């Protein structure tokens, strides 16, 4: 399940992680943030809106 978050909250969570970026679709693109180890999708950006995987980012 993905939850919309602020830009600041998104990068606070994503910043310390070892992720790769994957661009999908035509403009406006969707950017996927995946862990390098295992390829799990931890968040994405779409149309300047940011989403985090709630199960992975919340304790």
Z-matrix of the N, CA and C atoms (Angstrom, degrees):
N
C 1 1.456
C 2 1.538 1 108.31
N 3 1.302 2 115.68 1 135.10
C 4 1.464 3 121.17 2 -178.32
C 5 1.517 4 110.08 3 -113.27
N 6 1.329 5 114.58 4 138.47
C 7 1.459 6 121.37 5 -179.04
C 8 1.513 7 109.17 6 -119.22
N 9 1.328 8 115.63 7 135.56
C 10 1.459 9 119.92 8 176.90
C 11 1.521 10 109.30 9 -70.93
N 12 1.341 11 115.92 10 134.42
C 13 1.461 12 122.09 11 -178.64
C 14 1.521 13 109.09 12 -134.36
N 15 1.319 14 115.36 13 168.56
C 16 1.462 15 119.99 14 176.80
C 17 1.524 16 109.58 15 -72.14
N 18 1.315 17 115.38 16 161.23
C 19 1.462 18 121.12 17 177.57
C 20 1.524 19 110.34 18 -57.61
N 21 1.334 20 116.34 19 -43.67
C 22 1.458 21 121.16 20 -178.52
C 23 1.527 22 111.67 21 -62.48
N 24 1.333 23 116.97 22 -45.04
C 25 1.460 24 120.63 23 -179.54
C 26 1.538 25 110.29 24 -65.15
N 27 1.322 26 115.76 25 -40.22
C 28 1.463 27 120.38 26 179.92
C 29 1.525 28 110.90 27 -58.31
N 30 1.321 29 116.95 28 -52.71
C 31 1.461 30 120.00 29 -176.40
C 32 1.528 31 112.66 30 -73.71
N 33 1.316 32 118.13 31 -22.01
C 34 1.466 33 120.91 32 174.37
C 35 1.533 34 109.52 33 -65.91
N 36 1.333 35 116.38 34 -37.38
C 37 1.468 36 120.99 35 179.46
C 38 1.527 37 111.11 36 -81.25
N 39 1.327 38 117.31 37 -45.95
C 40 1.465 39 122.32 38 -175.05
C 41 1.536 40 111.96 39 -72.82
N 42 1.330 41 116.98 40 -35.54
C 43 1.459 42 122.23 41 -174.37
C 44 1.515 43 116.00 42 -48.17
N 45 1.343 44 119.04 43 -50.56
C 46 1.465 45 119.29 44 -177.57
C 47 1.534 46 114.72 45 -77.49
N 48 1.327 47 117.79 46 -8.36
C 49 1.462 48 121.16 47 -176.89
C 50 1.524 49 111.31 48 -83.84
N 51 1.309 50 115.68 49 153.36
C 52 1.462 51 122.61 50 176.76
C 53 1.533 52 106.90 51 -92.32
N 54 1.343 53 115.80 52 91.72
C 55 1.463 54 120.48 53 -173.89
C 56 1.527 55 112.17 54 -117.73
N 57 1.320 56 114.25 55 160.68
C 58 1.456 57 121.78 56 170.49
C 59 1.520 58 107.01 57 -115.60
N 60 1.321 59 115.57 58 157.05
C 61 1.459 60 120.73 59 178.69
C 62 1.515 61 109.17 60 -107.87
N 63 1.322 62 115.57 61 142.29
C 64 1.452 63 121.94 62 176.70
C 65 1.521 64 107.25 63 -132.68
N 66 1.315 65 116.43 64 127.06
C 67 1.461 66 121.61 65 -179.65
C 68 1.523 67 108.18 66 -97.34
N 69 1.335 68 116.64 67 133.22
C 70 1.460 69 121.36 68 -179.48
C 71 1.522 70 110.86 69 -125.15
N 72 1.319 71 114.86 70 146.07
C 73 1.454 72 121.67 71 171.65
C 74 1.515 73 114.16 72 77.52
N 75 1.322 74 113.94 73 -175.32
C 76 1.452 75 122.68 74 176.09
C 77 1.512 76 108.98 75 -93.83
N 78 1.322 77 115.23 76 167.79
C 79 1.463 78 119.92 77 -179.26
C 80 1.519 79 109.93 78 -59.40
N 81 1.319 80 119.52 79 134.80
C 82 1.472 81 127.58 80 -1.67
C 83 1.527 82 110.26 81 -76.00
N 84 1.304 83 115.65 82 132.25
C 85 1.450 84 122.73 83 -173.36
C 86 1.526 85 112.00 84 -75.02
N 87 1.316 86 113.92 85 160.34
C 88 1.462 87 121.87 86 171.10
C 89 1.522 88 105.60 87 -111.32
N 90 1.333 89 117.30 88 127.37
C 91 1.457 90 122.16 89 -179.31
C 92 1.525 91 109.28 90 -106.15
N 93 1.324 92 115.84 91 121.05
C 94 1.460 93 121.85 92 179.61
C 95 1.522 94 109.41 93 -98.99
N 96 1.308 95 117.13 94 137.24
C 97 1.464 96 123.89 95 177.71
C 98 1.524 97 107.19 96 -111.16
N 99 1.343 98 115.70 97 109.88
C 100 1.463 99 121.41 98 -177.49
C 101 1.527 100 110.06 99 -116.11
N 102 1.325 101 115.57 100 144.86
C 103 1.460 102 120.16 101 174.62
C 104 1.522 103 108.61 102 -65.97
N 105 1.332 104 116.57 103 136.21
C 106 1.467 105 120.14 104 177.64
C 107 1.514 106 110.43 105 -62.17
N 108 1.303 107 116.65 106 -40.04
C 109 1.457 108 122.52 107 179.83
C 110 1.522 109 109.07 108 -87.86
N 111 1.301 110 118.59 109 103.90
C 112 1.461 111 121.80 110 176.45
C 113 1.519 112 114.87 111 99.37
N 114 1.318 113 117.83 112 -21.92
C 115 1.462 114 120.67 113 175.61
C 116 1.515 115 116.36 114 74.47
N 117 1.314 116 117.82 115 14.48
C 118 1.471 117 120.39 116 -178.93
C 119 1.526 118 111.02 117 -67.97
N 120 1.314 119 116.37 118 132.96
C 121 1.459 120 122.36 119 178.16
C 122 1.530 121 109.35 120 -75.34
N 123 1.333 122 117.06 121 116.97
C 124 1.460 123 120.91 122 -178.24
C 125 1.524 124 112.56 123 -103.44
N 126 1.327 125 116.87 124 -16.56
C 127 1.459 126 119.56 125 178.32
C 128 1.516 127 110.53 126 -179.64
N 129 1.334 128 114.59 127 170.25
C 130 1.457 129 119.31 128 176.79
C 131 1.516 130 110.33 129 -154.31
N 132 1.341 131 113.60 130 161.72
C 133 1.465 132 121.79 131 177.06
C 134 1.516 133 106.63 132 -122.43
N 135 1.328 134 115.00 133 134.64
C 136 1.456 135 120.92 134 -179.65
C 137 1.515 136 108.63 135 -146.80
N 138 1.322 137 116.58 136 120.05
C 139 1.475 138 121.91 137 178.77
C 140 1.527 139 112.20 138 56.23
N 141 1.336 140 116.63 139 41.73
C 142 1.467 141 123.86 140 -179.66
C 143 1.526 142 113.28 141 63.38
N 144 1.310 143 116.02 142 25.14
C 145 1.469 144 122.73 143 173.94
C 146 1.525 145 106.78 144 -118.46
N 147 1.323 146 116.38 145 137.99
C 148 1.454 147 121.98 146 -173.87
C 149 1.519 148 110.89 147 -113.33
N 150 1.336 149 115.74 148 139.37
C 151 1.459 150 122.35 149 -177.65
C 152 1.517 151 109.67 150 -133.46
N 153 1.336 152 115.88 151 138.83
C 154 1.463 153 122.08 152 176.71
C 155 1.518 154 109.67 153 -118.03
N 156 1.331 155 115.52 154 148.69
C 157 1.455 156 121.93 155 173.65
C 158 1.525 157 106.97 156 -72.64
N 159 1.307 158 117.31 157 109.66
C 160 1.467 159 122.48 158 -172.78
C 161 1.527 160 111.07 159 -63.11
N 162 1.315 161 118.75 160 -39.32
C 163 1.458 162 120.80 161 -178.64
C 164 1.528 163 112.06 162 -64.17
N 165 1.354 164 117.74 163 -32.91
C 166 1.457 165 121.25 164 -177.24
C 167 1.520 166 113.74 165 -86.18
N 168 1.325 167 118.25 166 -22.74
C 169 1.461 168 120.10 167 -170.97
C 170 1.522 169 113.39 168 -107.74
N 171 1.283 170 118.43 169 -10.78
C 172 1.462 171 120.99 170 -178.26
C 173 1.521 172 109.42 171 -111.81
N 174 1.308 173 116.05 172 143.58
C 175 1.477 174 119.35 173 178.06
C 176 1.504 175 110.19 174 -102.94
